[in-house]
Amino acid sequence: MSDIYDEILNASNIQNILEHYNLKIHNNKCLCPFHSDSHPSMNIHPNKNIAKCFSCGAGGNAISFIQKYENEINHNPINIQQAMQKAIDIQGLNITIPQNNAKERLSKEQLEKQKLNNILKDAIDISESNIIANNIECKNALEYLKNRNLSLETIKSFHIGFNPSFNLVSNELLKKYNLSDLIDVGLIKDTKNNYVDVFNNRITIPIFDANGNTVGFGARALDNITKPKYLNTKETKLFDKSNLLFNFHKAKFYARNNEIIIVEGYMDVISSKELKFDNVVGIMGTAISKEHIKMVKKLNCEITLCLDNDEAGKNAMIRIIPELLKEKLDVNVLDISQLGNYKDFGDLQMAKIPKEKIYQTRISAFNFLMKYKYTQNNELSVENIYKIHKQMWNDGLIANSKDILHFKEYVSKNSNYSNDEIENIINPQKIEIQSNRVNRYKDLFFYYYIIGLIKNYAKKNNDNILLNYVELGKITKNELLESIDSSEFLKDNEVTINIGNYINNYIFKSDNYISFKNDKTLIFENLLNNVKSFDSNGNIVSIVLNNKQKELVIKQYNESFDDSIKAYIENNRDEFEELFIANSNSQFEKLFPKSYKEAFKEQSVSRFKNEGFMEAIRYALAYSEEMKSVMSRQFVNNDKYKSLLVFNNIKNILELTTDNIKSNEKVNNEEKKEVSTDKEIVKEESKSNNPMSILIKLTGKEKETTRGMYLPTENGKAIYIPKQLYNKTNNEMQLLTQRHSQANMSEYLLDTENHVKKWLSQLTIDDFYNKYMNMYKVKMEKEVMV
């Protein structure tokens, strides 16, 4: 039946089903029939072939939608098989659902399984009638369930029953079936001295296979004294726990192309149903089998784990997650410890924790492992960060640039280290030391000479991706010297370098360059770190996005612009230096200058509102030629008129919270500390509120890179100063104290024996004053802002 189900789904079109029920679709939206809906809130997802209401959560695929609509709207109760047939009839599909009613066609083994299935079905009927029977034992059983906040509707939905001691289920079944059959199906066991009803005086919960056939029971003692508290059917011809997921036969219809939640036991699943979860299955323990993984992989969905919030449950998830990640599955965890001391869904349901609040605890499996395996009880020191990264690499949990970004994001969020500092910790750079200074300078001269040629080539061909690749130092000196030493790139009797040939046949074909060119996150690194939006008071604030949010931005960018526009944006990144997140149409309209050409504005607003796309506001369209000569630098960058990329967050795709607002913007009027090196400087500063600069005389021993400068000290260390913090003229460096909030210095230990520099700590301007001012020839002067 499962194969036929998939065949029908693959041949179906959810839009055809909705239109059959007279639901009018516009822009992949329609009114939701399952609640009072005045604005279309049911979204059609053609790529997933499902419909889902973002307001009430109702929806499903072609088959489950039909069943839900018939049951709830047409009041025509139908089962899955009837819904499958209706999907065939509505769409005129050339598919036949096989009928297996003819017993002569069944094999002996199939007939045996059918008989055992029938025994279990009868056992369900008897148990269900017992739970509502009018006697003390049965009433106590029903009262137990009600005390767990389970409604009669949920009890009936899961066919929960009871096996009383005074009138055993097996006694009723023996009137119709042989004793040996009841033993085979796991309802009776032979204790040598006697035959015993396995589930005596227990609440019974039927267990079904993936196709909805009854294969066994789970049972729960009414008290906490009886051992074991939970009891499953023994392994039989029908029941093999490693091949079964409790409630999979129902949950799969909600999980397909969406999400499945995995918990430990059947009571967790039943409790989750009371909390309006339909996509939950139980592994009936803490182990996940290869067959379980096969089952969920077929659903093409995300997996969210929520095993018990205790040591055993967390250890089980730590064990299970790598197994799932190896199968290339998208894995998350509901970390319910964030909500308090709740063990499982049973506790959450008893406490009536809302579904929405439970979902807020969802974290990536990567972050769960970082929190509970790799960083638990470990301070995020330099040494530990390095060790953790190395261990996760060896464990296969860091395998690509995306994993590295997740690692950096977690560490930076839970420590005081920046991404650049984390990069230096996990990838310490080698220091090149050569005894022959002449050869070293020759190599350096040659390296910068070739880099200069590559930059000129990039500028001449308007190739800003190549230019950015080189300026970010992606081609190291060692790589260049080794790769260019080939007759392929030499001409004129090998005395001239064919730089165009080198670029086209080496750089453009290298894995590093291809990865850089295709990695939109890296291409837009500056843009994604320069994000603004409106807060709840209408003020413009700076926003910090996590990696998942950045991926959503890139996704919308790719869906919104055609290739030619994307090529222009990616080759003119200095024109697009800022991303704005608009959460409503009114916020989007506020971003246009009053002088913006009305026709272009109306076009942009319409697309933003109706199509849900990202938009670009080109400020060049706001001004006449006469106005451009005096226009504000707010709208110009590097003599280009800026364009503002605006992310469409009307549907709150990014799920922004106040945690996304930069912390320094949450504090108003924070006082700045002023630190002086001696009494004379204090006196000088007291005369004026203007900021001061430090002028350091350079000795020639410094090392400058594309990102900053290393100043050697007398104690085997070096101070790294980012370019944002200084200006360099001839033999002097001017430290700009007014820019201290833009970046921090770093302190490194130079290990000349092993040819590495090791990151030690972050330095503020104040730290630098206190520790190193006496080592340099300095003078103070007031800063002049250019």
C-alpha positions in Angstrom: 0.0 0.0 0.0 2.9 2.3 0.8 4.3 2.0 -2.8 0.8 2.8 -4.3 0.5 5.8 -1.9 3.8 7.2 -3.2 2.8 6.5 -6.8 -0.4 8.5 -6.4 1.4 11.4 -4.7 4.1 11.6 -7.4 1.4 11.7 -10.1 -0.7 14.3 -8.2 -0.9 18.1 -8.3 -2.0 19.7 -5.0 -3.4 22.7 -7.0 -5.8 20.4 -8.9 -7.1 19.1 -5.6 -7.7 22.6 -4.1 -9.4 23.7 -7.3 -11.6 20.6 -7.2 -12.9 21.9 -3.8 -13.6 25.4 -5.3 -10.6 27.1 -3.6 -9.5 30.0 -5.8 -5.7 30.2 -6.0 -3.8 33.5 -6.7 0.0 33.8 -6.4 0.1 30.3 -4.8 -2.3 31.4 -2.0 -5.9 30.7 -1.2 -8.4 31.1 1.6 -8.0 28.4 4.3 -11.2 26.3 4.5 -10.3 25.0 8.0 -10.8 28.2 9.8 -12.5 31.6 9.4 -10.1 33.2 6.9 -10.7 36.6 5.3 -7.1 37.0 3.9 -5.6 34.1 2.0 -3.4 32.4 4.5 -3.1 28.9 2.9 0.2 28.7 1.0 0.7 26.3 -1.9 4.3 24.9 -2.2 4.6 23.5 -5.7 8.1 22.2 -5.1 6.9 20.1 -2.1 3.4 19.5 -3.6 1.7 20.4 -0.4 -0.6 23.2 0.9 -0.3 24.6 4.4 -2.0 27.4 6.3 0.5 29.6 8.1 -2.2 30.8 10.4 -3.8 27.6 11.8 -1.3 25.0 10.5 -3.8 22.9 8.6 -3.1 21.4 5.2 -1.3 18.4 3.8 -0.4 16.6 0.6 -2.9 15.6 -2.1 -4.2 12.6 -0.2 -4.1 13.9 3.4 -5.8 17.1 2.3 -8.7 15.2 0.7 -9.1 13.1 3.8 -9.1 16.2 6.1 -11.5 18.2 3.8 -13.9 15.3 3.5 -13.9 14.5 7.3 -14.0 18.1 8.6 -15.8 20.2 5.9 -18.0 17.7 4.0 -18.6 15.6 7.2 -17.9 12.5 5.1 -15.6 10.3 7.2 -13.2 8.4 4.9 -10.0 6.4 5.5 -6.7 6.7 3.8 -7.5 4.1 1.1 -10.7 6.0 0.2 -8.8 9.3 0.1 -6.3 7.6 -2.2 -9.1 6.5 -4.5 -10.7 9.9 -4.5 -7.3 11.5 -5.5 -7.2 9.1 -8.5 -10.8 9.9 -9.4 -10.4 13.7 -9.1 -7.3 13.8 -11.3 -8.2 11.0 -13.6 -5.0 9.1 -12.8 -4.3 5.8 -14.6 -3.5 4.0 -11.3 -5.3 1.0 -9.8 -5.3 0.2 -6.1 -4.8 -3.5 -5.8 -7.3 -5.5 -3.8 -6.1 -8.5 -1.7 -9.5 -9.9 -0.7 -9.1 -13.2 -2.4 -7.6 -15.6 0.2 -6.6 -18.2 -2.5 -4.1 -15.6 -3.8 -2.3 -15.3 -0.5 0.7 -17.4 0.4 0.7 -19.6 3.5 2.9 -17.1 5.3 0.6 -14.2 4.4 -2.4 -16.1 5.6 -0.7 -16.8 8.9 0.2 -13.1 9.3 -3.4 -12.2 8.4 -4.7 -14.5 11.1 -2.3 -12.9 13.7 -3.4 -9.4 12.6 -7.0 -10.4 13.1 -6.3 -11.7 16.6 -4.7 -8.3 17.5 -7.6 -6.4 16.0 -10.0 -8.3 18.1 -7.8 -7.7 21.1 -8.0 -3.9 20.4 -11.8 -4.0 20.3 -12.0 -5.9 23.6 -9.5 -3.6 25.3 -11.2 -0.4 24.0 -14.6 -1.5 25.4 -12.9 -2.3 28.7 -11.6 1.3 29.1 -15.2 2.7 29.3 -16.7 -0.3 31.2 -18.6 0.4 34.4 -16.5 -1.3 37.0 -13.8 -0.1 39.5 -10.7 -1.4 37.7 -11.7 0.0 34.4 -12.8 3.3 35.9 -9.4 3.6 37.6 -7.7 3.0 34.3 -9.7 5.7 32.6 -9.2 8.1 35.5 -5.4 7.5 35.2 -5.5 8.6 31.6 -7.7 11.6 32.4 -5.2 12.6 35.2 -2.6 12.8 32.5 -4.7 15.4 30.7 -5.6 13.0 27.9 -9.0 13.7 26.3 -11.5 10.9 25.2 -10.9 12.0 21.6 -7.1 11.3 21.9 -7.8 8.0 23.8 -10.0 6.9 21.0 -7.6 8.1 18.3 -4.8 5.9 19.6 -7.3 3.0 20.4 -6.0 3.0 24.0 -7.6 0.1 26.1 -7.4 -1.8 29.3 -6.8 -5.4 30.3 -8.4 -5.9 33.7 -7.4 -8.7 36.0 -11.0 -10.0 36.6 -11.8 -10.4 32.9 -8.7 -10.9 30.9 -8.6 -10.1 27.2 -7.0 -13.5 26.5 -10.1 -15.2 28.1 -12.3 -13.6 25.5 -9.9 -14.4 22.6 -9.6 -18.1 23.6 -13.3 -18.5 22.8 -12.4 -17.8 19.1 -8.6 -18.6 18.7 -6.2 -21.4 19.7 -3.9 -20.9 22.7 -0.8 -21.4 20.4 -1.9 -18.5 18.2 -2.2 -16.2 21.2 1.3 -17.3 22.3 2.6 -16.6 18.8 1.1 -13.1 18.7 2.6 -12.3 22.1 -0.6 -11.9 24.2 0.0 -15.0 26.4 3.3 -16.4 27.6 4.1 -19.9 28.9 5.7 -19.8 32.3 6.1 -23.6 32.4 3.8 -23.8 35.4 1.0 -21.8 33.9 -0.1 -19.6 31.0 -0.1 -16.0 31.8 -1.8 -13.0 30.2 1.2 -10.7 29.3 -0.6 -7.4 29.7 -2.6 -8.3 32.8 -3.9 -5.1 34.7 -2.2 -2.8 32.3 -3.3 0.0 30.0 -2.8 -1.2 26.4 -1.7 0.8 23.4 -1.8 -0.8 20.0 1.3 -0.6 17.8 0.9 -0.4 14.0 3.3 -0.9 11.2 4.0 1.7 8.5 0.9 0.6 6.6 -1.5 0.7 9.5 -1.6 -3.0 10.3 -1.7 -4.0 14.0 1.5 -5.8 15.0 1.6 -5.7 18.8 1.0 -3.7 22.0 2.7 -1.4 24.3 1.4 -1.5 27.9 1.7 0.8 31.0 1.2 -0.3 34.6 -1.3 1.8 36.5 1.1 2.4 39.4 4.8 3.2 39.6 5.5 0.1 41.8 4.8 -2.6 39.2 7.9 -3.5 37.2 8.5 -3.0 34.4 6.5 0.2 34.2 6.3 -0.1 30.4 6.1 -3.4 28.5 6.1 -4.2 24.8 5.1 -7.3 22.8 7.9 -9.7 22.6 9.5 -10.2 19.1 7.1 -12.2 16.9 6.5 -12.8 13.2 4.8 -9.4 13.2 6.6 -7.4 15.9 10.2 -6.3 15.4 10.9 -3.1 17.3 13.9 -2.2 15.1 11.5 -2.0 12.1 8.8 0.0 13.8 8.2 3.6 14.7 5.2 4.2 16.9 2.5 6.3 15.1 4.5 6.4 11.8 1.5 5.2 9.9 -0.3 8.5 10.7 2.6 10.9 11.2 4.2 10.2 7.8 1.3 12.1 6.0 2.1 15.3 8.0 5.9 14.8 7.9 6.4 14.2 4.2 8.5 17.1 2.7 8.2 18.9 6.0 9.4 17.6 9.4 9.2 14.6 11.6 9.8 14.7 15.4 11.3 11.6 17.1 10.7 10.9 20.8 11.3 7.9 23.0 8.0 6.3 24.0 4.4 6.0 22.9 3.2 8.0 25.9 5.3 10.9 24.6 3.7 10.6 21.2 0.2 10.5 22.7 0.9 13.5 24.9 2.3 15.5 21.9 -1.0 14.9 20.1 -2.8 16.8 23.0 -0.4 19.7 22.2 -1.6 19.7 18.6 1.5 17.9 17.2 0.6 15.5 14.3 4.1 14.6 13.1 5.6 12.8 16.1 6.9 9.2 16.2 8.4 7.1 19.0 11.4 4.8 18.7 10.2 2.9 21.8 13.6 3.2 23.5 16.7 5.2 22.9 18.2 3.4 19.9 17.6 4.2 16.3 18.1 1.5 13.7 19.1 1.5 10.1 15.5 0.6 9.2 14.2 3.6 11.1 16.6 5.8 9.2 15.4 4.3 5.9 11.8 5.0 6.8 12.3 8.7 7.6 14.6 9.2 4.6 11.7 8.3 2.3 9.7 11.2 3.6 12.3 13.7 2.4 11.8 15.8 5.5 13.8 17.4 8.4 14.3 15.4 11.5 13.8 16.9 14.9 14.9 14.8 18.0 13.3 15.2 21.4 14.3 12.3 23.5 14.0 12.6 27.3 15.6 15.6 29.0 17.8 13.5 31.2 21.4 12.2 31.0 20.3 9.0 29.2 18.2 10.9 26.7 20.9 13.5 25.9 23.6 10.8 25.6 21.3 8.9 23.2 20.9 12.0 21.0 24.6 12.6 21.1 25.0 9.0 19.8 22.2 9.3 17.2 22.9 12.7 15.6 26.1 11.6 13.8 24.4 8.6 12.4 21.7 10.8 10.9 24.1 13.5 9.7 26.1 10.8 7.8 23.0 10.1 5.9 22.9 13.8 4.8 19.8 14.4 6.8 18.8 17.9 8.1 18.7 17.4 11.9 17.5 19.6 14.7 16.8 19.1 18.4 14.0 20.4 20.7 16.1 21.4 23.7 13.3 21.5 26.2 15.7 22.1 29.1 15.3 25.8 28.1 11.7 25.6 29.3 12.5 24.3 32.8 12.8 20.9 34.6 10.6 19.0 32.2 11.5 15.4 31.2 9.4 14.8 28.1 6.3 15.6 26.2 4.2 14.1 29.0 5.6 16.7 31.4 5.1 19.5 28.9 1.5 18.5 28.3 0.7 18.2 32.0 2.1 21.8 32.4 0.1 22.9 29.3 3.2 24.4 27.6 2.0 25.8 24.2 3.2 24.3 21.0 4.7 27.6 19.8 6.8 27.8 23.0 8.1 24.3 22.6 9.1 25.0 19.0 11.1 28.0 20.2 13.5 25.6 21.9 14.5 24.1 18.5 18.3 24.3 17.9 20.4 22.7 15.2 21.9 19.3 15.9 25.3 20.9 15.4 24.7 23.4 18.2 23.3 20.6 20.4 26.5 18.6 20.1 28.6 21.7 20.7 26.6 22.4 23.9 26.3 19.0 25.4 29.3 17.1 24.0 32.1 19.3 22.9 31.9 22.4 25.2 30.2 21.0 28.2 32.3 21.6 31.3 35.0 23.2 29.0 35.8 26.8 29.1 36.1 28.3 25.7 39.7 29.2 26.0 42.1 29.4 23.0 43.5 25.9 23.7 40.0 24.3 24.1 38.6 26.0 21.0 41.5 24.6 19.0 41.1 21.1 20.5 37.3 21.1 20.0 37.6 22.1 16.4 40.2 19.4 15.7 38.1 16.8 17.5 34.9 17.7 15.5 36.9 17.6 12.3 38.2 14.1 13.1 34.6 13.1 14.0 33.4 14.2 10.6 31.1 16.9 12.0 33.1 19.7 10.4 33.4 18.8 6.8 32.9 22.0 4.8 32.8 25.8 4.9 29.2 25.8 6.1 30.1 23.7 9.1 33.0 26.0 9.9 30.6 29.0 9.8 28.3 27.2 12.3 31.3 26.5 14.5 32.5 30.1 14.5 29.0 31.4 15.1 28.5 29.2 18.1 31.9 30.1 19.6 31.6 33.8 19.0 28.1 33.8 20.5 29.3 32.0 23.6 32.6 33.8 24.1 34.2 37.2 23.5 36.1 36.1 20.4 35.4 37.6 17.0 35.2 35.5 13.8 38.7 36.6 12.7 40.1 35.7 16.1 38.5 32.3 16.0 39.9 31.8 12.5 43.4 32.6 13.8 42.9 30.1 16.7 41.7 27.1 14.6 44.2 27.9 11.7 47.4 29.3 13.2 49.4 31.0 10.4 53.0 29.9 9.8 55.7 32.6 10.0 58.1 32.4 7.2 61.7 32.7 8.4 64.6 32.4 6.0 68.2 32.9 6.8 68.9 34.4 3.4 67.2 37.8 3.6 68.0 38.6 0.0 66.1 35.6 -1.3 63.2 36.4 1.1 62.8 39.9 -0.3 63.2 38.7 -3.8 60.3 36.3 -3.3 58.2 39.0 -1.6 59.0 41.5 -4.4 58.1 38.9 -7.0 54.9 37.9 -5.1 53.6 41.5 -4.8 54.6 42.2 -8.4 52.5 39.3 -9.7 49.6 40.1 -7.4 49.8 43.7 -8.8 49.5 42.3 -12.4 46.5 40.1 -11.4 44.8 43.2 -9.8 45.4 45.2 -13.0 44.0 42.4 -15.1 40.9 42.2 -12.8 40.4 46.0 -13.0 40.8 46.1 -16.7 38.3 43.4 -17.2 35.9 44.7 -14.5 36.2 41.4 -12.7 35.5 42.4 -9.1 35.2 38.8 -7.9 38.8 38.1 -9.0 39.9 41.5 -7.4 38.2 40.6 -4.2 39.7 37.1 -4.2 43.2 38.6 -4.5 42.7 41.5 -2.0 41.4 39.0 0.6 44.7 37.2 0.4 43.3 34.0 -1.0 46.4 33.4 -3.1 49.3 32.9 -0.6 52.9 33.5 -1.5 53.8 29.8 -1.4 50.9 28.9 -3.6 51.8 31.5 -6.2 55.5 30.7 -6.3 54.8 27.0 -6.8 51.9 27.3 -9.3 53.4 29.9 -11.6 56.7 28.0 -12.0 55.5 26.2 -15.1 56.3 26.6 -18.8 52.6 26.8 -19.4 52.6 30.3 -18.0 55.9 31.6 -19.5 56.6 33.0 -23.0 59.4 34.7 -24.9 61.9 31.9 -24.1 60.5 31.8 -20.6 61.6 35.3 -19.7 58.0 36.8 -19.7 55.0 35.7 -17.6 51.7 35.3 -19.5 49.5 36.6 -16.7 46.3 36.1 -18.6 47.1 32.5 -19.2 47.9 32.0 -15.5 44.6 33.6 -14.4 42.5 31.6 -16.9 44.2 28.3 -16.6 45.2 28.2 -13.0 43.3 30.6 -10.8 39.9 30.3 -12.5 40.2 26.5 -12.4 41.4 26.1 -8.8 39.0 24.6 -6.3 39.5 27.5 -3.9 38.5 30.1 -6.5 35.5 28.1 -7.8 34.3 27.7 -4.2 34.8 31.4 -3.5 33.0 32.4 -6.6 30.0 30.2 -5.8 29.9 31.0 -2.1 27.4 33.8 -1.9 27.9 34.0 1.8 31.5 34.8 1.3 30.8 37.1 -1.6 28.3 39.1 0.5 30.2 38.8 3.8 30.4 42.6 4.2 26.8 43.1 3.1 25.5 40.4 5.5 27.5 42.0 8.4 26.1 45.4 7.6 22.4 44.9 8.1 19.8 47.4 9.3 16.1 47.4 10.1 13.4 49.2 12.1 12.8 48.4 15.8 9.4 48.3 17.4 9.6 52.1 17.9 10.3 52.8 14.3 14.0 53.6 14.9 16.7 52.3 12.5 18.9 49.8 14.2 21.8 47.6 13.2 21.0 43.9 13.0 23.2 40.8 13.5 22.1 37.7 11.5 22.9 34.1 12.4 24.1 31.7 9.7 20.6 30.3 9.1 19.2 33.8 8.6 22.1 34.6 6.3 21.2 31.5 4.2 17.6 32.7 4.0 18.8 36.1 2.7 20.9 34.4 0.0 18.0 32.1 -0.9 15.7 35.1 -1.4 18.4 36.9 -3.3 18.8 34.0 -5.7 15.0 33.7 -6.2 14.5 37.4 -6.8 17.0 38.5 -9.5 17.9 37.0 -12.9 21.5 36.1 -13.7 22.4 39.3 -15.4 21.3 41.4 -12.4 23.0 39.1 -10.0 26.2 39.4 -12.0 26.0 43.2 -11.9 25.4 43.2 -8.1 28.3 40.7 -7.4 30.7 42.7 -9.6 29.7 46.1 -8.1 29.6 45.3 -4.4 30.8 48.8 -3.4 27.5 50.1 -4.8 25.6 47.6 -2.6 27.2 48.0 0.8 24.2 47.7 3.0 21.2 45.3 3.4 17.9 46.6 4.9 15.3 44.3 6.3 11.7 45.6 5.7 9.1 43.9 7.8 6.1 45.6 6.2 5.1 47.5 3.0 5.1 50.8 5.0 8.7 50.2 6.2 9.7 49.5 2.6 8.2 52.7 1.3 10.0 54.8 4.0 13.3 53.9 2.4 12.6 55.9 -0.8 13.8 59.5 -0.9 10.9 61.9 -1.6 12.5 62.8 -5.0 12.6 59.2 -6.2 10.9 58.7 -9.6 7.3 57.8 -8.8 6.9 55.2 -11.6 9.9 53.2 -10.5 8.8 53.5 -6.9 5.3 52.2 -7.6 6.8 49.3 -9.6 9.1 48.3 -6.8 6.4 48.6 -4.1 4.1 46.4 -6.1 6.7 43.7 -6.6 7.7 43.8 -3.0 4.0 43.6 -1.8 2.6 41.0 -4.2 5.5 38.8 -5.2 7.5 38.6 -2.0 10.8 39.4 -3.7 13.9 41.2 -2.6 14.2 44.7 -4.1 17.0 47.1 -4.9 16.5 50.8 -4.4 18.8 52.7 -6.8 19.4 56.2 -5.4 20.7 57.4 -8.7 17.0 57.5 -9.8 16.2 60.0 -7.1 18.2 63.0 -8.4 18.5 65.1 -11.4 21.9 65.9 -12.9 21.8 69.4 -11.2 21.1 67.9 -7.8 23.8 65.2 -8.1 26.6 67.7 -7.8 25.5 68.7 -4.3 23.9 65.4 -3.1 24.7 64.0 0.3 27.5 61.4 0.7 24.8 59.3 2.3 23.8 58.2 -1.2 27.2 58.0 -2.8 30.1 55.6 -2.3 33.4 55.6 -4.3 31.8 58.0 -6.8 29.0 55.5 -7.5 25.4 56.1 -6.6 24.6 53.6 -3.9 21.8 51.0 -4.3 20.1 49.5 -1.2 19.2 45.9 -1.2 16.0 45.3 0.8 15.1 41.9 2.1 11.3 41.1 2.1 10.5 40.0 5.6 6.7 40.7 5.5 6.0 37.0 6.4 8.7 37.2 9.2 10.8 34.5 7.4 13.8 35.5 9.4 12.0 35.3 12.7 13.9 38.4 14.0 13.9 39.1 17.8 15.4 41.7 20.0 18.4 39.4 20.3 19.3 40.3 16.6 19.7 44.0 17.5 23.4 44.8 18.1 24.0 44.9 21.8 25.7 48.3 21.7 22.5 49.9 20.3 20.4 48.5 23.1 22.2 50.7 25.6 21.5 54.4 25.5 24.1 57.1 26.2 26.7 54.6 27.4 29.6 56.6 28.9 33.0 56.1 27.1 36.0 55.5 29.2 39.1 57.7 28.6 42.5 56.3 29.5 45.7 58.4 29.5 49.3 57.3 29.6 50.6 60.1 31.8 49.6 63.3 33.6 50.5 65.5 30.7 48.1 63.7 28.4 45.3 63.9 31.0 45.8 67.7 31.1 45.9 68.0 27.3 42.6 66.0 27.0 40.9 68.0 29.7 41.3 71.1 27.6 39.3 69.7 24.7 36.6 67.1 24.1 38.1 66.4 20.7 39.4 62.8 20.2 43.2 62.2 20.2 45.4 60.2 17.9 48.7 58.4 18.5 51.5 58.8 16.0 53.9 55.8 16.1 57.3 56.0 14.3 57.8 52.8 12.2 61.2 51.0 12.2 60.8 48.8 9.1 60.4 45.6 11.2 56.7 45.7 10.9 54.7 43.4 8.6 51.7 44.8 6.8 49.0 42.6 5.1 45.9 43.5 3.1 43.9 43.5 6.4 46.3 45.2 8.9 49.7 45.5 10.4 51.8 43.4 12.9 53.9 45.5 15.2 56.7 43.5 16.9 57.4 44.0 20.6 60.5 43.4 22.7 59.1 40.3 24.5 58.6 37.9 21.6 55.1 39.1 20.8 53.4 41.0 18.0 50.4 43.4 18.1 48.0 43.1 15.2 46.2 46.4 14.3 43.3 46.2 11.8 43.3 48.7 8.9 40.2 50.4 10.3 42.2 51.7 13.2 45.2 53.4 11.5 46.4 55.6 8.7 50.0 55.1 7.4 52.1 57.9 5.9 55.8 57.3 5.1 57.4 56.1 8.3 54.6 56.9 10.7 51.4 55.2 11.7 48.5 57.2 13.0 46.2 55.3 15.4 42.7 56.6 15.1 41.2 56.4 18.6 37.8 57.7 17.5 37.3 54.4 15.5 38.0 52.1 18.5 34.5 50.7 18.4 34.9 49.5 14.8 37.5 46.8 15.5 39.9 45.4 18.2 43.6 44.8 18.2 45.0 41.4 18.9 48.1 40.1 20.8 50.1 37.2 19.4 53.0 35.1 20.7 55.7 34.5 18.1 56.9 30.9 18.2 60.0 31.1 16.0 61.0 27.5 16.6 57.8 26.1 15.2 57.3 28.9 12.7 53.8 29.9 14.0 52.2 32.8 15.7 49.7 32.0 18.4 46.7 34.2 19.2 46.8 35.3 22.9 44.2 37.9 23.6 42.1 40.8 22.3 43.4 44.3 22.9 41.3 47.5 23.2 42.9 50.9 22.6 43.1 51.3 26.4 44.9 47.9 26.8 47.4 49.0 24.2 48.1 52.3 26.0 48.7 50.6 29.3 50.9 47.7 28.1 52.9 49.0 25.1 53.0 52.8 24.9 56.5 52.9 26.5 57.9 50.7 23.7 57.3 53.1 20.8 58.3 56.6 19.8 54.9 58.3 20.0 53.4 61.7 20.0 49.8 62.8 20.5 47.7 65.0 18.3 44.0 65.8 17.7 42.4 63.6 15.1 41.3 65.2 11.9 38.5 63.4 10.3 38.8 63.4 6.5 
